[in-house]
């Protein structure tokens, strides 16, 4: 099975929101390739992406050699920040 993602390379601070906003018109899934980022800000930006884009399905994050998949259901759950922080800050 193939999935269509919109690839965004994250190189600066406070840029995830802008990149996710750009991907809304391009695909239902976004792929973020990023080194380091503020976890709280990233959680906020991902949640905002799913709220603003009702057709969004998934955000896939590549950080170094690790891969984190964030579904709509996971991002809108009450424990998202705590669970995501464990995965992202490994």
N, C-alpha and C positions, 0 to 999 in steps of 0.2 A: 504494500500500500504506500502511496506517495502522499506527502503533506506539503502544501504550499506555505512557505514562510517568507516574511519580509525581513531581510538581514539588516541589522543596524549595528555598526561598530561604535562603541562608547569610548570616547577618549578624554572627555573633559568633565568638569563638575556640573551638576544640575542640567544635564542634557538628556536624561532618559525620558522625561515628560515630553520634550520636543520630538524625540525620535519615535516614541510610541504614537504620538498625535499624527505624525507623518504617515505612519504605517496603516492607519485606520482605513484609508481609501485604497490601499494596495493589497491587503491580505487579511484573513481572519486570524492568522497566527503571526506572532512577531518573534524574531530570534535576536537576542541581545548578546553581543560579544564584548565582554567588559573585563578589565583588570580588577580594580577595587572601586567601591562606591559606598556611600552612606546607606546602611541597611534600612533605617527608618524612612529615609527619603525614597528609596527604591520601592519599599512596600507601599507607600502612599501613591507613588506614580503608577504602579501596576494596578492597584485598586481603582484608581481614577480612570485608567484605560478601560477596564472592564465595565465600569459604570457608564462611561460616555459612549462605548461601542457595544451595543447589544448583540452584534453578530460575532464578536471576538470569542475565540475558542481557547487559545493557549498562548502563553509567553514562555519561550524556551531561553534559558540563560546559560551561556558558556562562560565560565570563569576559570581561567587556567585550564586544567585538565578535567574539571568537574562540570557536570551538566545538571541543571535544575529545571524541571518542568512545572509550570504553574498553570493550573486550569482555572476556569472561571469559578467553579465551586470552591476550590481551595482558596483563591484570592479573596472571596467574599465571606469566608468563614470567620468566626470570632477569634480563633486561635492562629490565624494566618501569620501575624507578626512573629510570634514566639517560635512556631514551627519553621518558618522561612529563615529566621535568624540562625537557627541551629544548622541548617543546610548551607546557608550562604557564608557564614563566618568560620567554616571548617578550616 
